[in-house]
Amino acid sequence: MNKPSTEQLRQSAETRLKDKQALTSNLSESESLKLLHELQVHQIELEMLNELLQEALDSENRALYRYTELFDFAPIGYFVLDPSSKIKQVNLRGARLLGLERLNLMGKLFSNYISKEHRATFSNCMAKALENNHKQSCEILVKVDKQNFWISLEANMEMSTTDFLVAMTDITERKEIAAQLIQSSKLATLGEMATSVAHELNQPLNVIRMAAWNCRKKILNDSADPEYLNNKLERIEEQTARAAAIIDHMRMFGREAKESPEPVDPRNVVSNAIDLMGEQLRLAGIKIVTEFSEECSPVFGHLIQLEQVILNLLTNARDAMYDSNNEAKITLRVFENDDGVNVESEDTGGGITKDVLPRIFEPFYTTKDIGKGTGLGLSVSYGIVRGMNGIITAENTDHGVCFKIILPIIN
């Protein structure tokens, strides 16, 4: 039904007034005065109600203004996205983060401003918010005017619609500081591994020295045949390749990670960590057991950083078993389930006391003697795993502690 115009309403009111006048024309004077009184009271009531409504409207307008001010000038970027992730509303900070005017953002896909390698992470975060109707968070790389910066994103569903409420914070500086801590931790790890790496390099060098000495002896005795020399030279070549591989791995591990994240097989990461630290653990009398599933989906991140996490866990396990009376053993598992890709490191070092367990991922917190630990290893590991949108936890077992890492699968 169409809404009547002002002129139509006026005509209807005039008609009703005439009808009422016809009904009241036979009233006595006292009845007319009584009716007039009632009408005057009713008029005053309407005026009072109108004042109250106006006050409520003014209050609502003031609240809306305050909300708009808070929304627009908040230090955090706020977005309202529709189910297809198109931008319906954005505050000033959000527009400033993306480097565009608000009007130019309306109706645009939010994913257009996310780096290609992080769009799947964003889509997974939004899908979980829609599915679980709970706040979801992730860290993604945003690209604006050929410049990249990191943001922490929190997404939740609006109560009365299917729109997403998204909060966005620039964490680029925090990421840079974290990268510096990661690099410092890596260099500290390399320093701790120096002895075992020297021992690892000494083996191929001894083989090379012996092979060269035998060749030289044969040549001096004039008894060297080409086949013998060729076999020795092949062995020397193999051992130099082995030494070069160890050095290359150390150099690659020690450099600062500036490459973009990429798909990584966690089984290879664990194997690389064992290659670096296995000899040190063997010299300490620690047995390494690996349990890898035959099929495992890749995860998204930096191979070297994830390897550093495993090395930190191996280092902690080694230190925990120095004074333990149990069989010194570390079990490393990689498998996949509905939660994602799981990486576990379980030792037999006696476990962690209940008062310490909640604090082990705090920066600079350590139970080791002065000079034997920086307190950064587990904190840095926590940051790396969180940066991969994963989780890391620790729980005591019958004979030690088990660190559990769960990482999202690449779709």
TIKOL-154878 format. One line per 2 residues: number of its first residue (from 1); for each residue x, y, z of C-alpha. Coordinates in pm, 1 decimal. Each point is the difference from the previous one (the first is absolute). Layout:
NUM> X,Y,Z ~ ... .
//
This chain:
1> 0.0,0.0,0.0 ~ 131.1,345.4,-99.6 .
3> 74.4,252.9,272.0 ~ -260.4,286.0,-7.1 .
5> 121.5,346.3,-83.4 ~ -21.9,297.1,241.2 .
7> -296.5,142.6,-196.3 ~ -186.3,-331.4,18.4 .
9> 58.5,-22.4,375.6 ~ -135.0,355.9,38.5 .
11> -317.2,-83.6,-192.2 ~ -57.2,-315.7,206.6 .
13> 39.2,196.9,322.4 ~ -250.1,264.5,-116.7 .
15> -252.7,-270.4,-85.7 ~ 36.2,-166.6,340.8 .
17> -36.8,337.0,173.7 ~ -331.0,65.7,-179.8 .
19> -125.5,-346.8,101.2 ~ 89.9,64.6,364.2 .
21> -163.2,345.5,-8.7 ~ -319.8,-163.9,-123.5 .
23> 11.4,-242.2,293.0 ~ 65.5,270.7,259.9 .
25> -249.7,258.9,-130.2 ~ -273.6,-126.7,233.9 .
27> 214.9,14.2,316.1 ~ -100.5,222.3,289.2 .
29> 219.3,287.3,116.8 ~ 135.8,-195.6,301.4 .
31> 73.3,-301.8,-218.0 ~ 177.8,218.2,-251.4 .
33> 214.8,158.6,274.4 ~ 87.3,-342.4,135.1 .
35> 98.1,-121.3,-345.4 ~ 207.3,314.9,-54.7 .
37> 180.5,-63.2,329.2 ~ 81.1,-357.6,-101.8 .
39> 131.6,118.6,-333.5 ~ 221.9,261.4,166.4 .
41> 141.9,-259.7,244.2 ~ 59.0,-237.7,-286.6 .
43> 176.9,275.9,-192.6 ~ 232.6,66.1,294.7 .
45> 73.0,-374.3,30.3 ~ 89.8,-12.1,-367.3 .
47> 228.5,302.1,41.1 ~ 173.8,-166.7,298.1 .
49> 39.2,-324.9,-195.0 ~ 139.4,195.2,-291.3 .
51> 257.5,163.1,231.5 ~ 101.8,-339.7,135.4 .
53> 31.2,-141.2,-351.1 ~ 208.6,298.8,-104.7 .
55> 231.2,-47.9,301.0 ~ 35.2,-370.7,-84.1 .
57> 75.0,86.8,-363.3 ~ 257.8,259.4,106.0 .
59> 160.2,-254.4,234.9 ~ 7.2,-257.2,-277.1 .
61> 154.8,249.8,-240.8 ~ 266.3,91.7,257.9 .
63> 77.4,-370.6,57.0 ~ 17.8,-56.8,-376.2 .
65> 233.4,297.7,-33.4 ~ 223.7,-130.2,279.3 .
67> 0.6,-346.9,-156.9 ~ 84.0,147.2,-340.0 .
69> 281.0,204.3,153.2 ~ 137.0,-306.3,181.5 .
71> -34.3,-214.1,-313.2 ~ 157.4,251.8,-236.0 .
73> 286.6,116.1,220.7 ~ 85.6,-332.8,166.6 .
75> 372.3,-92.8,-22.3 ~ -104.1,-338.8,-142.7 .
77> -131.2,-56.7,-350.7 ~ -363.3,-116.4,0.7 .
79> -179.4,-152.5,-296.9 ~ -345.2,-139.6,-67.3 .
81> 16.1,-267.1,-272.2 ~ -285.1,-181.6,-169.3 .
83> 5.4,-383.4,-35.0 ~ 206.0,28.8,-319.5 .
85> 253.4,220.6,189.2 ~ -95.6,318.7,-182.6 .
87> 51.9,316.8,204.9 ~ -328.0,156.2,119.0 .
89> 141.3,237.2,260.8 ~ 345.1,108.8,116.8 .
91> 129.2,253.5,249.7 ~ 268.2,260.8,-64.1 .
93> 282.1,-209.4,144.6 ~ -93.4,-299.3,-216.3 .
95> -4.0,214.6,-314.5 ~ 333.1,154.9,99.4 .
97> 155.4,-344.8,48.4 ~ -100.9,-96.9,-353.6 .
99> 112.4,337.0,-134.2 ~ -333.2,93.5,-162.1 .
101> -297.7,228.7,55.4 ~ -299.2,-167.2,162.4 .
103> -226.2,57.9,-298.9 ~ 251.1,-177.4,-224.8 .
105> -9.1,-308.2,225.6 ~ -375.1,-52.6,8.9 .
107> -109.0,-310.6,-186.8 ~ 358.3,-118.3,-60.1 .
109> 113.7,-349.8,95.1 ~ 213.9,13.4,314.7 .
111> 211.0,-286.3,-135.3 ~ 121.1,227.0,-283.1 .
113> 226.6,172.0,253.0 ~ 143.2,-323.8,144.1 .
115> 317.6,-151.6,-144.1 ~ -74.5,-305.4,-213.8 .
117> 180.2,-243.4,229.6 ~ -218.5,106.5,296.5 .
119> -342.0,3.8,-164.3 ~ -65.2,-363.0,92.4 .
121> 80.5,80.8,364.7 ~ -249.4,288.4,-8.9 .
123> -268.9,-215.9,-163.5 ~ 47.0,-274.1,259.4 .
125> -29.7,254.2,282.8 ~ -325.0,141.6,-138.5 .
127> -141.2,-347.6,-64.9 ~ 66.5,-101.8,361.2 .
129> -165.4,319.1,130.6 ~ -306.0,-80.6,-211.4 .
131> -4.4,-366.5,99.2 ~ 65.7,34.1,373.7 .
133> -158.3,343.5,57.7 ~ 300.9,79.2,221.3 .
135> 279.2,251.9,-33.6 ~ 283.9,-122.3,-221.1 .
137> 342.3,156.1,-45.3 ~ 291.3,-27.1,-240.3 .
139> 310.5,188.7,-108.9 ~ 23.9,86.5,-368.9 .
141> 211.0,205.9,-235.0 ~ -171.0,297.1,-167.1 .
143> 132.2,160.1,-316.6 ~ -66.1,370.2,-67.8 .
145> 181.2,201.8,-269.7 ~ 260.6,-275.1,-43.2 .
147> 79.9,13.5,371.6 ~ -69.6,-288.9,235.4 .
149> -95.7,25.9,364.4 ~ -124.9,-248.9,256.2 .
151> -338.9,23.2,166.1 ~ -168.6,-188.8,281.1 .
153> -360.1,-64.7,-99.0 ~ -294.2,-97.1,222.3 .
155> -331.0,-97.8,-158.5 ~ -340.2,-60.2,155.5 .
157> -358.0,-25.9,-122.9 ~ -248.0,283.7,53.3 .
159> -278.6,-101.9,237.5 ~ -296.9,80.8,-225.1 .
161> 145.2,-42.9,-352.2 ~ 234.5,-222.0,-199.2 .
163> 260.1,278.0,-21.9 ~ 347.6,-27.5,146.8 .
165> 145.2,245.8,250.8 ~ 374.3,20.8,-56.6 .
167> 263.5,175.3,213.7 ~ 342.5,61.6,-150.9 .
169> 323.8,104.8,174.2 ~ 334.8,78.2,-160.6 .
171> 257.6,-236.4,156.0 ~ 286.3,63.9,-243.8 .
173> 225.1,149.0,269.0 ~ -74.6,-288.7,233.7 .
175> 84.7,-244.5,-279.1 ~ 330.3,176.6,-63.6 .
177> 92.7,-19.3,369.0 ~ -104.6,-365.2,5.9 .
179> 219.6,-63.9,-305.5 ~ 296.5,153.2,182.8 .
181> -66.7,-223.9,300.9 ~ -29.6,-301.2,-228.3 .
183> 332.9,85.1,-161.7 ~ 168.4,44.5,339.8 .
185> -143.5,-329.7,116.1 ~ 124.7,-173.6,-315.2 .
187> 351.5,132.1,50.6 ~ -10.3,-113.8,364.0 .
189> -110.4,-344.9,-118.4 ~ 285.9,-11.5,-249.9 .
191> 242.2,88.9,277.8 ~ -133.1,-282.6,215.9 .
193> 35.9,-243.5,-289.9 ~ 357.1,101.7,-86.9 .
195> 160.7,-298.2,175.4 ~ -223.4,-261.1,-157.7 .
197> 30.6,160.7,-345.3 ~ 378.5,0.2,34.0 .
199> -18.8,-370.6,82.1 ~ -233.0,-55.2,-294.9 .
201> 244.0,175.6,-235.8 ~ 298.9,-180.3,145.9 .
203> -126.8,-337.0,-124.3 ~ 9.1,76.6,-376.7 .
205> 325.5,190.8,47.2 ~ 160.4,-309.8,158.4 .
207> -126.1,-216.1,-285.0 ~ 140.9,246.8,-254.0 .
209> 335.0,12.7,181.0 ~ 28.0,-380.3,13.1 .
211> -99.1,-40.8,-366.3 ~ 253.0,265.2,-109.4 .
213> 273.2,-158.0,213.2 ~ -66.6,-346.6,-149.5 .
215> 9.7,140.3,-354.2 ~ 324.2,180.6,69.1 .
217> 153.0,-316.6,150.3 ~ -97.8,-204.8,-305.0 .
219> 145.1,263.2,-234.0 ~ 330.2,14.5,194.2 .
221> 25.8,-380.3,-9.3 ~ -83.9,7.7,-372.1 .
223> -284.2,-246.9,68.6 ~ -301.0,221.5,-70.2 .
225> -229.9,-130.4,-272.1 ~ -265.3,226.0,-160.1 .
227> -294.4,-194.4,143.1 ~ 131.8,30.6,358.2 .
229> 66.3,371.5,-39.8 ~ -341.7,53.4,-159.1 .
231> -174.0,-173.9,293.2 ~ 188.3,213.3,251.8 .
233> -72.0,320.0,-190.0 ~ -369.4,-91.0,-15.5 .
235> 0.5,-46.1,376.8 ~ 171.0,335.5,46.6 .
237> -260.9,159.1,-224.8 ~ -283.4,-157.3,202.0 .
239> 142.6,120.7,329.9 ~ 60.7,354.7,-125.5 .
241> -361.8,6.6,-117.3 ~ -108.6,-116.2,345.8 .
243> 206.3,272.0,170.4 ~ -129.4,262.1,-244.2 .
245> -358.6,-106.4,69.6 ~ 55.0,42.9,375.2 .
247> 153.3,345.8,-49.5 ~ -274.3,106.9,-243.5 .
249> -267.2,-113.5,244.5 ~ 162.5,197.8,280.7 .
251> 34.8,308.6,-220.4 ~ -360.0,-25.6,-117.6 .
253> -122.0,-47.9,357.3 ~ 199.6,298.8,125.9 .
255> -111.3,253.6,-258.5 ~ -294.9,232.6,57.2 .
257> -324.4,-130.7,-152.8 ~ -121.9,260.1,-248.3 .
259> -167.3,-230.6,-249.8 ~ -376.6,-21.6,-23.7 .
261> -169.3,-289.5,180.9 ~ -48.0,-311.3,-213.2 .
263> -142.2,-353.2,28.0 ~ 218.5,-210.0,229.1 .
265> 2.5,-374.3,72.7 ~ 34.7,-25.2,380.7 .
267> 161.3,-343.1,-29.5 ~ 289.4,154.6,-192.8 .
269> 29.1,272.8,263.0 ~ 33.8,-253.1,283.2 .
271> 250.0,-205.4,-203.4 ~ 211.3,311.0,-67.5 .
273> 3.5,85.4,370.7 ~ 115.9,-352.8,82.7 .
275> 275.6,31.4,-263.0 ~ 127.4,311.9,175.8 .
277> -28.9,-117.6,357.4 ~ -2.8,-378.9,-23.4 .
279> 373.8,-40.8,60.9 ~ -14.5,224.0,307.7 .
281> -285.9,-206.4,140.9 ~ 182.3,-325.1,-77.5 .
283> 308.9,124.1,184.4 ~ -225.9,81.3,297.2 .
285> -130.0,-359.2,-0.8 ~ -351.0,97.7,-112.8 .
287> -199.3,-228.5,-228.5 ~ -210.0,158.7,-275.6 .
289> -322.3,-173.6,-110.9 ~ -199.9,131.8,-296.3 .
291> -362.1,-86.0,-79.9 ~ -103.0,159.9,-328.4 .
293> -327.2,-67.0,-180.3 ~ 40.0,-112.5,-361.4 .
295> -232.5,273.2,-125.4 ~ 16.1,353.5,136.9 .
297> -141.4,324.5,-138.1 ~ 230.9,301.9,-27.5 .
299> -20.8,300.2,230.2 ~ 60.5,365.5,-82.7 .
301> 305.4,173.1,144.0 ~ 379.0,33.3,-0.4 .
303> 188.4,-329.6,-0.5 ~ 295.2,140.8,197.0 .
305> -219.2,159.7,266.4 ~ -198.2,-319.2,53.2 .
307> 328.0,-189.9,14.3 ~ 112.3,241.4,270.6 .
309> -309.3,-89.8,203.0 ~ 90.9,-369.8,-19.3 .
311> 362.1,75.4,93.6 ~ -116.8,199.9,302.2 .
313> -217.2,-292.4,111.0 ~ 288.5,-244.4,-49.0 .
315> 232.1,228.8,197.6 ~ -246.7,22.1,289.6 .
317> -52.0,-376.1,-5.0 ~ 376.5,-58.8,6.1 .
319> 50.4,234.7,294.7 ~ -293.8,-154.4,190.5 .
321> 148.0,-350.0,-26.7 ~ 347.8,86.7,133.6 .
323> -103.4,-70.5,359.8 ~ -278.1,-250.8,-72.0 .
325> 23.1,-363.1,108.6 ~ -230.4,-114.2,-280.7 .
327> 115.4,-137.2,-332.8 ~ 106.9,303.6,-204.4 .
329> -233.3,-0.6,-299.0 ~ -171.1,258.8,-220.5 .
331> -296.4,-105.6,-213.8 ~ -90.1,221.7,-293.7 .
333> -339.0,-50.1,-168.0 ~ -156.2,153.6,-308.9 .
335> -357.8,-89.2,-90.7 ~ -321.9,150.2,-127.6 .
337> -351.0,4.1,147.4 ~ -314.8,212.5,-10.5 .
339> 172.3,276.3,200.9 ~ 279.7,39.7,-256.6 .
341> 362.2,-112.1,-28.8 ~ 140.6,-110.8,336.6 .
343> 367.3,9.9,97.6 ~ 89.6,-142.3,340.8 .
345> 321.8,-21.1,199.1 ~ -11.0,-223.1,306.8 .
347> 292.9,-57.1,236.4 ~ 73.9,-201.5,312.1 .
349> 143.3,287.5,203.3 ~ -236.3,-26.6,296.7 .
351> -250.2,271.0,-101.2 ~ -60.6,360.3,104.0 .
353> -130.2,100.8,341.9 ~ -359.5,129.1,12.3 .
355> 100.1,351.3,109.8 ~ 244.6,35.4,-290.4 .
357> -208.8,-155.9,-279.1 ~ -232.9,301.1,-55.2 .
359> 299.6,234.7,-41.6 ~ 232.6,-192.5,-231.8 .
361> -90.5,206.8,-308.0 ~ 61.5,334.4,172.4 .
363> 296.5,202.1,-135.5 ~ 320.5,-28.2,204.3 .
365> -152.9,-253.6,237.9 ~ 236.2,-290.2,65.9 .
367> 64.8,-254.4,273.3 ~ 355.2,-64.9,-119.4 .
369> 307.2,118.7,186.8 ~ 140.3,343.7,-82.6 .
371> 196.3,-15.0,-323.6 ~ -171.3,-315.3,-123.2 .
373> -311.7,148.6,-154.6 ~ -138.4,328.7,-129.4 .
375> -365.2,-77.0,66.0 ~ -77.4,87.1,-362.3 .
377> -12.2,-343.4,-163.3 ~ -356.6,-98.0,84.0 .
379> -125.9,359.1,-22.0 ~ 141.1,33.9,-350.5 .
381> -142.0,-341.1,-90.2 ~ -341.5,110.7,121.9 .
383> 20.5,312.3,-215.5 ~ 103.7,-195.8,-310.2 .
385> -283.7,-249.3,38.9 ~ -254.3,275.3,65.0 .
387> 130.7,179.9,-308.1 ~ -91.8,-312.9,-196.7 .
389> -353.0,20.9,151.0 ~ 73.2,-311.9,203.9 .
391> 8.5,-86.0,368.2 ~ 269.5,-149.3,223.1 .
393> -66.2,-154.1,341.1 ~ 186.5,-207.9,256.1 .
395> -126.5,-268.7,233.0 ~ 165.7,-242.8,236.7 .
397> 10.1,-371.0,-79.2 ~ 89.6,-301.9,214.6 .
399> 375.4,49.0,-44.3 ~ 45.1,351.2,-136.2 .
401> -170.3,271.8,-200.2 ~ -162.9,7.1,-342.4 .
403> -5.1,315.7,-211.0 ~ -284.8,0.2,-252.9 .
405> -16.6,223.3,-305.2 ~ -312.0,19.0,-217.4 .
407> 24.4,183.3,-332.5 ~ -277.3,70.2,-252.1 .
409> 0.4,-206.8,-316.4 ~ 38.1,180.0,-333.3 .
411> -321.8,-38.8,-196.6 .
//
